[in-house]
Amino acid sequence: MRDITEEQARQIRGGASLYSNSAAYTVDLVNQSIGTTLQGLMTQYQARAVEQFRMSLGSSR
C-alpha cells in the first residue's frame, strides 16, 4: 500500500465529515417529520375521542 499525500488525506477526512454531517442532517429531518406526524395523529385521536364522548352523552351537534 502506497503512502497517501497530505492533500489526499485532507480530502478523505473532508469527505468523511461531509458524510457524517449529511447523516446527522438526515436523522434530524426524520425526527422532525416523525414529531409532526405524531402531533397530527394525536390531534386527530383527541378530536375523535371528544366526538365519541359527546355522542355517548347524546349531545352530538
PDB file with SEQRES, HELIX, SHEET and CRYST1 records, atoms N, CA, C and O in Angstrom:
SEQRES   1 A   61  MET ARG ASP ILE THR GLU GLU GLN ALA ARG GLN ILE ARG          
SEQRES   2 A   61  GLY GLY ALA SER LEU TYR SER ASN SER ALA ALA TYR THR          
SEQRES   3 A   61  VAL ASP LEU VAL ASN GLN SER ILE GLY THR THR LEU GLN          
SEQRES   4 A   61  GLY LEU MET THR GLN TYR GLN ALA ARG ALA VAL GLU GLN          
SEQRES   5 A   61  PHE ARG MET SER LEU GLY SER SER ARG                          
HELIX    1 AA1 GLU A    6  LEU A   57  1                                  52    
CRYST1    1.000    1.000    1.000  90.00  90.00  90.00 P 1           1          
ATOM      1  N   MET A   1       0.848  -1.186   0.000  1.00  0.00           N  
ATOM      2  CA  MET A   1       0.000   0.000   0.000  1.00  0.00           C  
ATOM      3  C   MET A   1       0.883   1.236   0.000  1.00  0.00           C  
ATOM      4  O   MET A   1       1.776   1.377   0.836  1.00  0.00           O  
ATOM      5  N   ARG A   2       0.624   2.131  -0.951  1.00  0.00           N  
ATOM      6  CA  ARG A   2       1.489   3.310  -1.013  1.00  0.00           C  
ATOM      7  C   ARG A   2       0.969   4.418  -0.103  1.00  0.00           C  
ATOM      8  O   ARG A   2      -0.221   4.512   0.199  1.00  0.00           O  
ATOM      9  N   ASP A   3       1.910   5.242   0.314  1.00  0.00           N  
ATOM     10  CA  ASP A   3       1.537   6.351   1.192  1.00  0.00           C  
ATOM     11  C   ASP A   3       0.659   7.354   0.453  1.00  0.00           C  
ATOM     12  O   ASP A   3       0.854   7.606  -0.736  1.00  0.00           O  
ATOM     13  N   ILE A   4      -0.297   7.915   1.160  1.00  0.00           N  
ATOM     14  CA  ILE A   4      -1.109   8.952   0.536  1.00  0.00           C  
ATOM     15  C   ILE A   4      -0.560  10.319   0.934  1.00  0.00           C  
ATOM     16  O   ILE A   4       0.029  10.485   2.002  1.00  0.00           O  
ATOM     17  N   THR A   5      -0.763  11.271   0.068  1.00  0.00           N  
ATOM     18  CA  THR A   5      -0.253  12.618   0.342  1.00  0.00           C  
ATOM     19  C   THR A   5      -1.130  13.292   1.390  1.00  0.00           C  
ATOM     20  O   THR A   5      -2.249  12.856   1.661  1.00  0.00           O  
ATOM     21  N   GLU A   6      -0.602  14.356   1.969  1.00  0.00           N  
ATOM     22  CA  GLU A   6      -1.350  15.121   2.967  1.00  0.00           C  
ATOM     23  C   GLU A   6      -2.652  15.648   2.358  1.00  0.00           C  
ATOM     24  O   GLU A   6      -3.697  15.663   3.009  1.00  0.00           O  
ATOM     25  N   GLU A   7      -2.565  16.080   1.097  1.00  0.00           N  
ATOM     26  CA  GLU A   7      -3.742  16.617   0.400  1.00  0.00           C  
ATOM     27  C   GLU A   7      -4.831  15.545   0.274  1.00  0.00           C  
ATOM     28  O   GLU A   7      -6.009  15.815   0.507  1.00  0.00           O  
ATOM     29  N   GLN A   8      -4.421  14.329  -0.098  1.00  0.00           N  
ATOM     30  CA  GLN A   8      -5.390  13.234  -0.231  1.00  0.00           C  
ATOM     31  C   GLN A   8      -6.016  12.905   1.122  1.00  0.00           C  
ATOM     32  O   GLN A   8      -7.218  12.659   1.220  1.00  0.00           O  
ATOM     33  N   ALA A   9      -5.190  12.903   2.153  1.00  0.00           N  
ATOM     34  CA  ALA A   9      -5.688  12.615   3.498  1.00  0.00           C  
ATOM     35  C   ALA A   9      -6.724  13.663   3.894  1.00  0.00           C  
ATOM     36  O   ALA A   9      -7.753  13.344   4.490  1.00  0.00           O  
ATOM     37  N   ARG A  10      -6.436  14.924   3.550  1.00  0.00           N  
ATOM     38  CA  ARG A  10      -7.348  16.018   3.868  1.00  0.00           C  
ATOM     39  C   ARG A  10      -8.677  15.817   3.134  1.00  0.00           C  
ATOM     40  O   ARG A  10      -9.746  16.047   3.701  1.00  0.00           O  
ATOM     41  N   GLN A  11      -8.605  15.388   1.877  1.00  0.00           N  
ATOM     42  CA  GLN A  11      -9.815  15.153   1.086  1.00  0.00           C  
ATOM     43  C   GLN A  11     -10.640  14.018   1.688  1.00  0.00           C  
ATOM     44  O   GLN A  11     -11.866  14.098   1.768  1.00  0.00           O  
ATOM     45  N   ILE A  12      -9.942  12.959   2.108  1.00  0.00           N  
ATOM     46  CA  ILE A  12     -10.635  11.808   2.694  1.00  0.00           C  
ATOM     47  C   ILE A  12     -11.341  12.227   3.983  1.00  0.00           C  
ATOM     48  O   ILE A  12     -12.504  11.890   4.206  1.00  0.00           O  
ATOM     49  N   ARG A  13     -10.617  12.969   4.828  1.00  0.00           N  
ATOM     50  CA  ARG A  13     -11.218  13.436   6.082  1.00  0.00           C  
ATOM     51  C   ARG A  13     -12.396  14.354   5.800  1.00  0.00           C  
ATOM     52  O   ARG A  13     -13.430  14.273   6.463  1.00  0.00           O  
ATOM     53  N   GLY A  14     -12.237  15.229   4.811  1.00  0.00           N  
ATOM     54  CA  GLY A  14     -13.312  16.145   4.438  1.00  0.00           C  
ATOM     55  C   GLY A  14     -14.535  15.380   3.988  1.00  0.00           C  
ATOM     56  O   GLY A  14     -15.658  15.708   4.371  1.00  0.00           O  
ATOM     57  N   GLY A  15     -14.319  14.363   3.177  1.00  0.00           N  
ATOM     58  CA  GLY A  15     -15.427  13.548   2.688  1.00  0.00           C  
ATOM     59  C   GLY A  15     -16.140  12.851   3.825  1.00  0.00           C  
ATOM     60  O   GLY A  15     -17.367  12.761   3.833  1.00  0.00           O  
ATOM     61  N   ALA A  16     -15.374  12.358   4.787  1.00  0.00           N  
ATOM     62  CA  ALA A  16     -15.966  11.654   5.923  1.00  0.00           C  
ATOM     63  C   ALA A  16     -16.818  12.594   6.757  1.00  0.00           C  
ATOM     64  O   ALA A  16     -17.920  12.234   7.172  1.00  0.00           O  
ATOM     65  N   SER A  17     -16.310  13.807   7.007  1.00  0.00           N  
ATOM     66  CA  SER A  17     -17.083  14.735   7.829  1.00  0.00           C  
ATOM     67  C   SER A  17     -18.314  15.209   7.069  1.00  0.00           C  
ATOM     68  O   SER A  17     -19.365  15.451   7.663  1.00  0.00           O  
ATOM     69  N   LEU A  18     -18.176  15.341   5.754  1.00  0.00           N  
ATOM     70  CA  LEU A  18     -19.320  15.724   4.924  1.00  0.00           C  
ATOM     71  C   LEU A  18     -20.392  14.653   5.052  1.00  0.00           C  
ATOM     72  O   LEU A  18     -21.580  14.948   5.181  1.00  0.00           O  
ATOM     73  N   TYR A  19     -19.946  13.407   5.013  1.00  0.00           N  
ATOM     74  CA  TYR A  19     -20.883  12.285   5.102  1.00  0.00           C  
ATOM     75  C   TYR A  19     -21.572  12.262   6.462  1.00  0.00           C  
ATOM     76  O   TYR A  19     -22.789  12.096   6.545  1.00  0.00           O  
ATOM     77  N   SER A  20     -20.796  12.429   7.515  1.00  0.00           N  
ATOM     78  CA  SER A  20     -21.406  12.366   8.846  1.00  0.00           C  
ATOM     79  C   SER A  20     -22.336  13.549   9.073  1.00  0.00           C  
ATOM     80  O   SER A  20     -23.351  13.421   9.757  1.00  0.00           O  
ATOM     81  N   ASN A  21     -21.992  14.711   8.498  1.00  0.00           N  
ATOM     82  CA  ASN A  21     -22.882  15.865   8.621  1.00  0.00           C  
ATOM     83  C   ASN A  21     -24.198  15.598   7.917  1.00  0.00           C  
ATOM     84  O   ASN A  21     -25.265  15.907   8.446  1.00  0.00           O  
ATOM     85  N   SER A  22     -24.124  15.021   6.716  1.00  0.00           N  
ATOM     86  CA  SER A  22     -25.356  14.768   5.971  1.00  0.00           C  
ATOM     87  C   SER A  22     -26.170  13.675   6.654  1.00  0.00           C  
ATOM     88  O   SER A  22     -27.400  13.694   6.611  1.00  0.00           O  
ATOM     89  N   ALA A  23     -25.486  12.724   7.283  1.00  0.00           N  
ATOM     90  CA  ALA A  23     -26.198  11.670   8.012  1.00  0.00           C  
ATOM     91  C   ALA A  23     -26.934  12.280   9.201  1.00  0.00           C  
ATOM     92  O   ALA A  23     -28.094  11.959   9.456  1.00  0.00           O  
ATOM     93  N   ALA A  24     -26.249  13.158   9.922  1.00  0.00           N  
ATOM     94  CA  ALA A  24     -26.869  13.822  11.069  1.00  0.00           C  
ATOM     95  C   ALA A  24     -28.053  14.659  10.606  1.00  0.00           C  
ATOM     96  O   ALA A  24     -29.090  14.714  11.269  1.00  0.00           O  
ATOM     97  N   TYR A  25     -27.884  15.308   9.462  1.00  0.00           N  
ATOM     98  CA  TYR A  25     -28.945  16.145   8.892  1.00  0.00           C  
ATOM     99  C   TYR A  25     -30.167  15.294   8.552  1.00  0.00           C  
ATOM    100  O   TYR A  25     -31.306  15.677   8.820  1.00  0.00           O  
ATOM    101  N   THR A  26     -29.902  14.134   7.955  1.00  0.00           N  
ATOM    102  CA  THR A  26     -30.991  13.223   7.580  1.00  0.00           C  
ATOM    103  C   THR A  26     -31.741  12.750   8.821  1.00  0.00           C  
ATOM    104  O   THR A  26     -32.972  12.738   8.844  1.00  0.00           O  
ATOM    105  N   VAL A  27     -30.999  12.364   9.843  1.00  0.00           N  
ATOM    106  CA  VAL A  27     -31.617  11.907  11.091  1.00  0.00           C  
ATOM    107  C   VAL A  27     -32.482  13.019  11.673  1.00  0.00           C  
ATOM    108  O   VAL A  27     -33.584  12.781  12.169  1.00  0.00           O  
ATOM    109  N   ASP A  28     -31.950  14.252  11.599  1.00  0.00           N  
ATOM    110  CA  ASP A  28     -32.668  15.416  12.093  1.00  0.00           C  
ATOM    111  C   ASP A  28     -33.995  15.583  11.362  1.00  0.00           C  
ATOM    112  O   ASP A  28     -35.039  15.793  11.980  1.00  0.00           O  
ATOM    113  N   LEU A  29     -33.937  15.486  10.036  1.00  0.00           N  
ATOM    114  CA  LEU A  29     -35.146  15.631   9.214  1.00  0.00           C  
ATOM    115  C   LEU A  29     -36.171  14.561   9.566  1.00  0.00           C  
ATOM    116  O   LEU A  29     -37.359  14.844   9.721  1.00  0.00           O  
ATOM    117  N   VAL A  30     -35.685  13.322   9.690  1.00  0.00           N  
ATOM    118  CA  VAL A  30     -36.581  12.208  10.009  1.00  0.00           C  
ATOM    119  C   VAL A  30     -37.242  12.440  11.363  1.00  0.00           C  
ATOM    120  O   VAL A  30     -38.445  12.233  11.519  1.00  0.00           O  
ATOM    121  N   ASN A  31     -36.446  12.872  12.340  1.00  0.00           N  
ATOM    122  CA  ASN A  31     -37.001  13.131  13.671  1.00  0.00           C  
ATOM    123  C   ASN A  31     -38.067  14.213  13.618  1.00  0.00           C  
ATOM    124  O   ASN A  31     -39.114  14.097  14.254  1.00  0.00           O  
ATOM    125  N   GLN A  32     -37.791  15.274  12.850  1.00  0.00           N  
ATOM    126  CA  GLN A  32     -38.766  16.360  12.720  1.00  0.00           C  
ATOM    127  C   GLN A  32     -40.063  15.841  12.124  1.00  0.00           C  
ATOM    128  O   GLN A  32     -41.147  16.142  12.623  1.00  0.00           O  
ATOM    129  N   SER A  33     -39.950  15.059  11.055  1.00  0.00           N  
ATOM    130  CA  SER A  33     -41.170  14.589  10.393  1.00  0.00           C  
ATOM    131  C   SER A  33     -41.930  13.607  11.274  1.00  0.00           C  
ATOM    132  O   SER A  33     -43.161  13.584  11.256  1.00  0.00           O  
ATOM    133  N   ILE A  34     -41.209  12.795  12.046  1.00  0.00           N  
ATOM    134  CA  ILE A  34     -41.877  11.870  12.968  1.00  0.00           C  
ATOM    135  C   ILE A  34     -42.640  12.674  14.015  1.00  0.00           C  
ATOM    136  O   ILE A  34     -43.785  12.357  14.339  1.00  0.00           O  
ATOM    137  N   GLY A  35     -42.000  13.713  14.540  1.00  0.00           N  
ATOM    138  CA  GLY A  35     -42.650  14.567  15.533  1.00  0.00           C  
ATOM    139  C   GLY A  35     -43.922  15.177  14.990  1.00  0.00           C  
ATOM    140  O   GLY A  35     -44.959  15.156  15.652  1.00  0.00           O  
ATOM    141  N   THR A  36     -43.847  15.723  13.784  1.00  0.00           N  
ATOM    142  CA  THR A  36     -45.006  16.355  13.156  1.00  0.00           C  
ATOM    143  C   THR A  36     -46.117  15.343  12.934  1.00  0.00           C  
ATOM    144  O   THR A  36     -47.286  15.619  13.202  1.00  0.00           O  
ATOM    145  N   THR A  37     -45.742  14.168  12.442  1.00  0.00           N  
ATOM    146  CA  THR A  37     -46.730  13.120  12.182  1.00  0.00           C  
ATOM    147  C   THR A  37     -47.425  12.706  13.471  1.00  0.00           C  
ATOM    148  O   THR A  37     -48.647  12.559  13.507  1.00  0.00           O  
ATOM    149  N   LEU A  38     -46.644  12.518  14.526  1.00  0.00           N  
ATOM    150  CA  LEU A  38     -47.229  12.121  15.804  1.00  0.00           C  
ATOM    151  C   LEU A  38     -48.184  13.180  16.322  1.00  0.00           C  
ATOM    152  O   LEU A  38     -49.254  12.858  16.839  1.00  0.00           O  
ATOM    153  N   GLN A  39     -47.799  14.447  16.184  1.00  0.00           N  
ATOM    154  CA  GLN A  39     -48.675  15.534  16.630  1.00  0.00           C  
ATOM    155  C   GLN A  39     -49.994  15.483  15.873  1.00  0.00           C  
ATOM    156  O   GLN A  39     -51.067  15.616  16.462  1.00  0.00           O  
ATOM    157  N   GLY A  40     -49.900  15.287  14.561  1.00  0.00           N  
ATOM    158  CA  GLY A  40     -51.093  15.204  13.727  1.00  0.00           C  
ATOM    159  C   GLY A  40     -51.996  14.062  14.155  1.00  0.00           C  
ATOM    160  O   GLY A  40     -53.213  14.218  14.247  1.00  0.00           O  
ATOM    161  N   LEU A  41     -51.389  12.913  14.416  1.00  0.00           N  
ATOM    162  CA  LEU A  41     -52.164  11.742  14.830  1.00  0.00           C  
ATOM    163  C   LEU A  41     -52.834  11.974  16.176  1.00  0.00           C  
ATOM    164  O   LEU A  41     -53.996  11.618  16.367  1.00  0.00           O  
ATOM    165  N   MET A  42     -52.100  12.571  17.108  1.00  0.00           N  
ATOM    166  CA  MET A  42     -52.660  12.834  18.428  1.00  0.00           C  
ATOM    167  C   MET A  42     -53.836  13.794  18.327  1.00  0.00           C  
ATOM    168  O   MET A  42     -54.852  13.611  18.997  1.00  0.00           O  
ATOM    169  N   THR A  43     -53.697  14.812  17.494  1.00  0.00           N  
ATOM    170  CA  THR A  43     -54.775  15.789  17.315  1.00  0.00           C  
ATOM    171  C   THR A  43     -56.015  15.099  16.771  1.00  0.00           C  
ATOM    172  O   THR A  43     -57.124  15.324  17.255  1.00  0.00           O  
ATOM    173  N   GLN A  44     -55.822  14.259  15.761  1.00  0.00           N  
ATOM    174  CA  GLN A  44     -56.939  13.502  15.176  1.00  0.00           C  
ATOM    175  C   GLN A  44     -57.585  12.613  16.232  1.00  0.00           C  
ATOM    176  O   GLN A  44     -58.808  12.551  16.352  1.00  0.00           O  
ATOM    177  N   TYR A  45     -56.741  11.930  16.989  1.00  0.00           N  
ATOM    178  CA  TYR A  45     -57.225  10.999  18.004  1.00  0.00           C  
ATOM    179  C   TYR A  45     -58.053  11.733  19.053  1.00  0.00           C  
ATOM    180  O   TYR A  45     -59.125  11.275  19.448  1.00  0.00           O  
ATOM    181  N   GLN A  46     -57.536  12.887  19.500  1.00  0.00           N  
ATOM    182  CA  GLN A  46     -58.246  13.671  20.508  1.00  0.00           C  
ATOM    183  C   GLN A  46     -59.593  14.138  19.978  1.00  0.00           C  
ATOM    184  O   GLN A  46     -60.603  14.064  20.678  1.00  0.00           O  
ATOM    185  N   ALA A  47     -59.606  14.624  18.730  1.00  0.00           N  
ATOM    186  CA  ALA A  47     -60.844  15.109  18.126  1.00  0.00           C  
ATOM    187  C   ALA A  47     -61.874  13.982  18.065  1.00  0.00           C  
ATOM    188  O   ALA A  47     -63.050  14.181  18.371  1.00  0.00           O  
ATOM    189  N   ARG A  48     -61.414  12.800  17.668  1.00  0.00           N  
ATOM    190  CA  ARG A  48     -62.314  11.655  17.548  1.00  0.00           C  
ATOM    191  C   ARG A  48     -62.833  11.236  18.926  1.00  0.00           C  
ATOM    192  O   ARG A  48     -64.012  10.918  19.084  1.00  0.00           O  
ATOM    193  N   ALA A  49     -61.950  11.239  19.908  1.00  0.00           N  
ATOM    194  CA  ALA A  49     -62.338  10.841  21.260  1.00  0.00           C  
ATOM    195  C   ALA A  49     -63.379  11.802  21.813  1.00  0.00           C  
ATOM    196  O   ALA A  49     -64.364  11.380  22.420  1.00  0.00           O  
ATOM    197  N   VAL A  50     -63.162  13.089  21.603  1.00  0.00           N  
ATOM    198  CA  VAL A  50     -64.112  14.101  22.079  1.00  0.00           C  
ATOM    199  C   VAL A  50     -65.461  13.900  21.400  1.00  0.00           C  
ATOM    200  O   VAL A  50     -66.513  13.973  22.037  1.00  0.00           O  
ATOM    201  N   GLU A  51     -65.408  13.645  20.090  1.00  0.00           N  
ATOM    202  CA  GLU A  51     -66.631  13.428  19.313  1.00  0.00           C  
ATOM    203  C   GLU A  51     -67.420  12.238  19.867  1.00  0.00           C  
ATOM    204  O   GLU A  51     -68.631  12.323  20.070  1.00  0.00           O  
ATOM    205  N   GLN A  52     -66.721  11.138  20.104  1.00  0.00           N  
ATOM    206  CA  GLN A  52     -67.384   9.933  20.610  1.00  0.00           C  
ATOM    207  C   GLN A  52     -67.942  10.162  22.014  1.00  0.00           C  
ATOM    208  O   GLN A  52     -69.015   9.668  22.361  1.00  0.00           O  
ATOM    209  N   PHE A  53     -67.205  10.908  22.796  1.00  0.00           N  
ATOM    210  CA  PHE A  53     -67.653  11.212  24.157  1.00  0.00           C  
ATOM    211  C   PHE A  53     -68.951  12.020  24.104  1.00  0.00           C  
ATOM    212  O   PHE A  53     -69.901  11.744  24.837  1.00  0.00           O  
ATOM    213  N   ARG A  54     -68.969  13.014  23.229  1.00  0.00           N  
ATOM    214  CA  ARG A  54     -70.175  13.843  23.062  1.00  0.00           C  
ATOM    215  C   ARG A  54     -71.355  12.986  22.616  1.00  0.00           C  
ATOM    216  O   ARG A  54     -72.469  13.135  23.117  1.00  0.00           O  
ATOM    217  N   MET A  55     -71.096  12.089  21.670  1.00  0.00           N  
ATOM    218  CA  MET A  55     -72.169  11.241  21.153  1.00  0.00           C  
ATOM    219  C   MET A  55     -72.704  10.339  22.259  1.00  0.00           C  
ATOM    220  O   MET A  55     -73.908  10.097  22.347  1.00  0.00           O  
ATOM    221  N   SER A  56     -71.809   9.848  23.093  1.00  0.00           N  
ATOM    222  CA  SER A  56     -72.248   8.960  24.172  1.00  0.00           C  
ATOM    223  C   SER A  56     -73.085   9.733  25.190  1.00  0.00           C  
ATOM    224  O   SER A  56     -73.926   9.150  25.875  1.00  0.00           O  
ATOM    225  N   LEU A  57     -72.857  11.033  25.288  1.00  0.00           N  
ATOM    226  CA  LEU A  57     -73.670  11.862  26.176  1.00  0.00           C  
ATOM    227  C   LEU A  57     -74.994  12.212  25.511  1.00  0.00           C  
ATOM    228  O   LEU A  57     -75.931  12.670  26.166  1.00  0.00           O  
ATOM    229  N   GLY A  58     -75.057  11.992  24.203  1.00  0.00           N  
ATOM    230  CA  GLY A  58     -76.289  12.245  23.471  1.00  0.00           C  
ATOM    231  C   GLY A  58     -76.447  13.697  23.067  1.00  0.00           C  
ATOM    232  O   GLY A  58     -77.552  14.155  22.778  1.00  0.00           O  
ATOM    233  N   SER A  59     -75.338  14.417  23.049  1.00  0.00           N  
ATOM    234  CA  SER A  59     -75.425  15.825  22.648  1.00  0.00           C  
ATOM    235  C   SER A  59     -74.554  16.083  21.432  1.00  0.00           C  
ATOM    236  O   SER A  59     -73.743  17.009  21.423  1.00  0.00           O  
ATOM    237  N   SER A  60     -74.722  15.263  20.410  1.00  0.00           N  
ATOM    238  CA  SER A  60     -73.903  15.448  19.211  1.00  0.00           C  
ATOM    239  C   SER A  60     -74.497  16.572  18.370  1.00  0.00           C  
ATOM    240  O   SER A  60     -75.637  16.482  17.914  1.00  0.00           O  
ATOM    241  N   ARG A  61     -73.720  17.625  18.170  1.00  0.00           N  
ATOM    242  CA  ARG A  61     -74.206  18.746  17.350  1.00  0.00           C  
ATOM    243  C   ARG A  61     -73.292  18.890  16.158  1.00  0.00           C  
ATOM    244  O   ARG A  61     -73.500  19.770  15.323  1.00  0.00           O  
TER     245      ARG A  61                                                      
END                                                                             
